[in-house]
Amino acid sequence: MRISTVERETSETSIKVSINLDGTGKVDCVSGNGFFDHMINALGKHSGYDIAISCKGDTFVDFHHSAEDIGIVLGQAFKKCTEEKQGLLRFGNAFTPMDESLVQATTDISGRPFLVFNAEFPGERVGEYETELTEEFFRAFAFNAMITLHINLIYGKNTHHIIEAMFKSVGRALSMSTRIEGNQILSTKGVL
């Protein structure tokens, strides 16, 4: 079973994340920010992963530390689930529309962390959520999951729609990347 739980305590946040890559898309996220919880729900639903996140953070400052640290811990949990590379499809790609917005996400479970994030948001906030935290979250996730992640906004006008399309697209691409097909390691080097 590809299941892991990771906990992390700092002076800014206290976080526990559980993930099951072979789940049904059941999500329970209590981050301290309603919009972010909604985005994690989208990620879980469209990846098919079961995800449980509880975070107590210094939201009296803002949501930055919580968003970044959740990305770190979720990435670490994902990495634990994908340490065995044998049979992984490895690559994933998804185009996801949401009304007027279209986003592409491409993933590679390569062991080489990298983020390409090509997007600018029309608005600085969605509710209490600062839109710039989207890139911070995905960077923390990609570097701790040890994956390459490309997110490209093709077009869009509504900030909520753009960000939601990103989380759905990343979920769909990750689902493809973590699919098991055969027992080979997809690398000319023989290792990842």
C-alpha positions as CSV (number, residue, x, y, z in Angstrom):
1,M,0.0,0.0,0.0
2,R,1.2,3.5,-0.9
3,I,0.2,5.2,2.3
4,S,2.2,7.6,4.5
5,T,1.8,10.0,7.4
6,V,4.2,12.9,8.2
7,E,4.1,15.3,11.1
8,R,6.1,18.6,11.4
9,E,6.3,21.0,14.3
10,T,7.9,24.5,14.1
11,S,7.4,27.7,16.0
12,E,5.1,28.8,13.2
13,T,3.0,25.7,12.4
14,S,2.0,22.3,13.6
15,I,1.0,20.0,10.8
16,K,0.0,16.4,10.2
17,V,-0.6,15.0,6.7
18,S,-1.7,11.5,5.7
19,I,-1.9,10.4,2.0
20,N,-3.0,7.3,0.3
21,L,-2.2,7.2,-3.4
22,D,-4.5,4.2,-3.9
23,G,-7.5,5.9,-2.4
24,T,-10.8,7.2,-3.7
25,G,-10.3,10.9,-3.5
26,K,-11.6,11.3,0.1
27,V,-10.2,14.6,1.6
28,D,-10.3,16.0,5.1
29,C,-8.4,19.3,5.2
30,V,-8.4,21.8,8.0
31,S,-5.7,24.4,7.2
32,G,-7.1,27.6,8.7
33,N,-8.1,28.9,5.3
34,G,-11.4,27.9,3.6
35,F,-10.3,28.6,0.0
36,F,-7.1,26.6,0.5
37,D,-9.1,23.7,2.0
38,H,-11.3,23.9,-1.1
39,M,-8.2,23.6,-3.4
40,I,-6.8,20.6,-1.5
41,N,-10.2,19.0,-1.9
42,A,-9.9,19.6,-5.7
43,L,-6.4,18.1,-5.7
44,G,-7.5,15.0,-3.8
45,K,-10.7,14.5,-5.8
46,H,-9.0,14.8,-9.2
47,S,-5.9,12.7,-8.2
48,G,-8.0,10.0,-6.6
49,Y,-5.7,10.3,-3.5
50,D,-7.1,10.2,0.0
51,I,-5.6,13.2,1.8
52,A,-6.0,14.3,5.4
53,I,-4.4,17.5,6.6
54,S,-4.6,19.3,9.9
55,C,-2.7,22.5,10.4
56,K,-2.5,24.9,13.3
57,G,-0.5,27.9,12.1
58,D,0.2,31.5,12.9
59,T,-2.6,32.8,10.7
60,F,-2.8,35.9,12.9
61,V,0.3,36.9,10.9
62,D,-1.0,35.6,7.6
63,F,-1.5,32.3,5.8
64,H,2.0,32.2,4.2
65,H,3.7,29.9,6.7
66,S,0.8,27.5,6.8
67,A,0.6,27.2,3.0
68,E,4.3,26.7,2.5
69,D,4.6,24.3,5.4
70,I,1.7,22.2,4.2
71,G,3.4,22.0,0.8
72,I,6.6,20.8,2.6
73,V,4.8,18.1,4.6
74,L,2.5,16.9,1.8
75,G,5.5,16.7,-0.5
76,Q,7.4,14.6,2.1
77,A,4.4,12.3,2.5
78,F,4.2,11.9,-1.3
79,K,7.9,11.2,-1.5
80,K,7.5,8.3,1.0
81,C,4.7,6.8,-1.1
82,T,6.8,7.0,-4.3
83,E,10.2,5.8,-3.1
84,E,9.7,2.5,-4.9
85,K,9.9,3.7,-8.5
86,Q,9.4,0.3,-10.1
87,G,6.4,0.2,-12.4
88,L,5.6,4.0,-12.0
89,L,4.3,5.5,-15.2
90,R,6.5,8.5,-14.0
91,F,5.2,11.2,-16.4
92,G,1.8,12.9,-16.3
93,N,0.2,15.7,-18.3
94,A,-3.2,17.3,-17.9
95,F,-5.0,20.2,-19.5
96,T,-7.9,21.4,-17.3
97,P,-10.5,24.0,-18.2
98,M,-12.6,25.8,-15.7
99,D,-15.0,28.1,-17.4
100,E,-12.9,30.7,-19.2
101,S,-9.6,29.5,-17.7
102,L,-7.3,26.7,-19.1
103,V,-4.3,25.3,-17.2
104,Q,-1.7,22.7,-18.1
105,A,0.2,20.7,-15.5
106,T,3.0,18.3,-16.3
107,T,4.7,16.1,-13.8
108,D,7.8,13.8,-13.7
109,I,8.5,11.7,-10.6
110,S,12.2,12.0,-11.4
111,G,14.0,12.5,-8.1
112,R,15.0,15.9,-9.5
113,P,13.0,18.6,-7.9
114,F,12.0,21.6,-10.0
115,L,9.1,23.9,-10.4
116,V,8.2,26.0,-13.5
117,F,5.2,28.2,-12.7
118,N,4.0,30.4,-15.6
119,A,1.0,32.4,-14.3
120,E,0.0,35.8,-13.2
121,F,-3.2,36.3,-11.3
122,P,-5.7,39.1,-12.0
123,G,-6.5,39.4,-8.3
124,E,-4.3,39.5,-5.3
125,R,-6.8,37.6,-3.1
126,V,-9.6,35.1,-3.2
127,G,-11.4,35.7,0.1
128,E,-8.7,35.6,2.8
129,Y,-6.3,33.6,0.5
130,E,-3.4,35.5,-1.0
131,T,-3.0,34.3,-4.6
132,E,0.8,34.5,-4.6
133,L,0.8,31.6,-2.0
134,T,-0.2,29.2,-4.8
135,E,3.3,29.3,-6.3
136,E,4.8,29.0,-2.8
137,F,2.7,25.9,-2.0
138,F,3.5,24.2,-5.3
139,R,7.2,25.0,-5.0
140,A,7.4,23.5,-1.4
141,F,5.5,20.5,-2.6
142,A,7.6,19.8,-5.7
143,F,10.9,20.2,-3.9
144,N,9.9,18.0,-1.0
145,A,8.2,15.4,-3.2
146,M,11.4,15.3,-5.3
147,I,9.4,15.8,-8.5
148,T,9.5,18.1,-11.5
149,L,6.3,20.1,-11.8
150,H,5.4,22.5,-14.6
151,I,2.2,24.6,-14.3
152,N,1.2,26.8,-17.2
153,L,-1.7,29.1,-17.3
154,I,-2.8,29.1,-21.0
155,Y,-5.4,31.8,-20.4
156,G,-8.0,32.9,-17.9
157,K,-9.6,36.0,-16.3
158,N,-11.2,34.8,-13.0
159,T,-8.6,34.3,-10.3
160,H,-10.7,31.6,-8.5
161,H,-11.1,29.7,-11.7
162,I,-7.4,29.9,-12.6
163,I,-6.2,28.6,-9.2
164,E,-8.8,25.8,-9.0
165,A,-7.9,24.7,-12.5
166,M,-4.3,24.5,-11.3
167,F,-5.0,22.3,-8.4
168,K,-7.3,20.0,-10.5
169,S,-4.7,19.8,-13.3
170,V,-1.9,19.0,-10.9
171,G,-4.1,16.3,-9.3
172,R,-4.8,14.7,-12.7
173,A,-1.2,14.8,-13.8
174,L,0.0,13.3,-10.5
175,S,-2.6,10.6,-10.8
176,M,-1.2,9.7,-14.2
177,S,2.4,9.8,-12.9
178,T,1.8,7.4,-10.0
179,R,-0.1,4.8,-12.1
180,I,1.6,1.4,-11.9
181,E,2.2,-0.2,-15.3
182,G,4.5,-3.3,-15.4
183,N,7.5,-3.5,-13.2
184,Q,10.3,-1.6,-15.0
185,I,11.9,1.6,-13.9
186,L,11.3,4.2,-16.7
187,S,14.8,5.5,-17.0
188,T,17.6,4.9,-19.5
189,K,19.9,5.0,-16.4
190,G,18.0,2.1,-14.8
191,V,17.4,4.2,-11.6
192,L,15.5,7.3,-10.6
